[in-house]
Amino acid sequence: MGLSKEAGSSSHVLQVPSLPREDTPLLKSKPLSSNFKTFANIFIAIVGAGVLGLPYTFMRTGWIMGCLMLFFVAGLTHYCMMLLVRTRRKIESAPGFVKIASFGDLGYAVCGPAGRFAVDVMIVLSQAGFCVSYLIFVATTLSYLLNSSPTNPNPKFLGFTFSSLYIWACFPFQLGLNSIPTLTHLAPLSIFADVVELGAMGVVMVEDLMIFFKERPVLNAFGSFSVYLYGLGVAVYSFEGIGMILPLEAEMKEKHKFGKILGLAMAFIALMFGGFGLLGYFAFGENTKDIITTNLGQGLMSTLVQLGLCINLFFTFPLMMNPVYEVMERRLYEARYCLWLRWLVVLCVTLVALLVPNFADFLSLVGSSVCVLLGFVLPALFHLVANKQDIGWSGMVVDGGIVALGVALAVSGTWSSLQEIFAPKASVNFSLV
């Protein structure tokens, strides 16, 4: 992340921030990063918990349609990320503009306070949404490992599901972790989290492959049309990471190669995500659960993998909430540290997690709503406004088409995801309430 002073929404000059912010790269690098370090930073910025819901999504959409949607989203995400880079280069080339350090700075430079406000709102909603999904995963996994049984998969204690009790058990610890004022002390947790997640993905894929050759379940290539929007939402969520692109490009030594490195990283991640989703669905077929690790049984290796992921996401929670605090403290508390505001936000995130019964359903909701707007609509809109004199009619049509497509996907996908969340299901695995 940049180290310059961020402009407030009412300022007229962009400045560089002195504190870490939502766009701070998680791997601290030299002022000029090598191609490999840039690739690694892009990988860390994008790969997250969303991949764990892909096998269930492939079960819903069919494996061919799931792959097509995944690669479509990867390509469009790469294109929109490059739109941000080109827009910044265009603005910084004009006389009188200083360095643009973040997505929010770019929004302010293009559209004034309204542009920064739009980016801030989307960042708050998306980051908080990620943390809600973390709590759902941790609670669901612990309930499965410690309390469920074949005869009683969803036991209760004093009328409460164990999943809801585990969410509340996390609450006081998260209050303490989220009281840490700076991102510097939290950054090492991100490295640990990614190592654990990559190791877990490897174990899961090997076990999936072994189960597939043994069971050979019936598979569907295409699902019903009604679930395509659902799948797009999960795919968009899985590739979210656009807030990191501008600082990563700024720190790259050979900036002219950034587009190529970004493309290679996105292709590698898309293939990895596709392989993970395919193997999970191929192994369990129609029995694929919303969190794929709960399909693996309760053996020693499976238990270690699931506990590792729980620890991973538990400690990633405060790291992902840091951008929320940066925005809210800047807007509501004059950019000063505010403990009670942080605790209030953690309480709100906890309450939302208690109301959502399904991990993958929530991924789709967050992806279809805020991630589509943040990843597709705003980059295309900013590029259109900043370059309308230079891109000609064809460029305006492309940018306008992405904005229109993004808005349509956001509205229809959000409605579809809400229907999935609130629709009665014949069998809900480990509901939280």
Secondary structure, DSSP 8 states (H G I E B T S, - for coil): ---S----TT-SS----SS--TT--SS---SSB-HHHHHHHHHHHH-SGGGGGHHHHHHHH-HHHHHHHHHHHHHHHHHHHHHHHHHHHHHHTSTT-----SHHHHHHHHHTHHHHHHHHHHHHHHHHHHHHHHHHHHHHHHHHHHT--SS-SS-EETTEEHHHHHHHHHHHHHHHHTT---GGGTHHHHHHHHHHHHHHHHHHHHHHHHHHHHH-----S---GGGHHHHHHHHHHHT--GGGHHHHHHTBSSGGGHHHHHHHHHHHHHHHHHHHHHHHHHHHGGG--SSGGGGS-SSHHHHHHHHHHHHHHHHHHHHHHHHHHHHHHHHHSTT---HHHHHHHHHHHHHHHHH---HHHHHHHHIIIIIHIIIIIHHHHHHHHHHTTTSHHHHHHHHHHHHHHHHHHHHHHHHHHHHHHHS--S--TT---
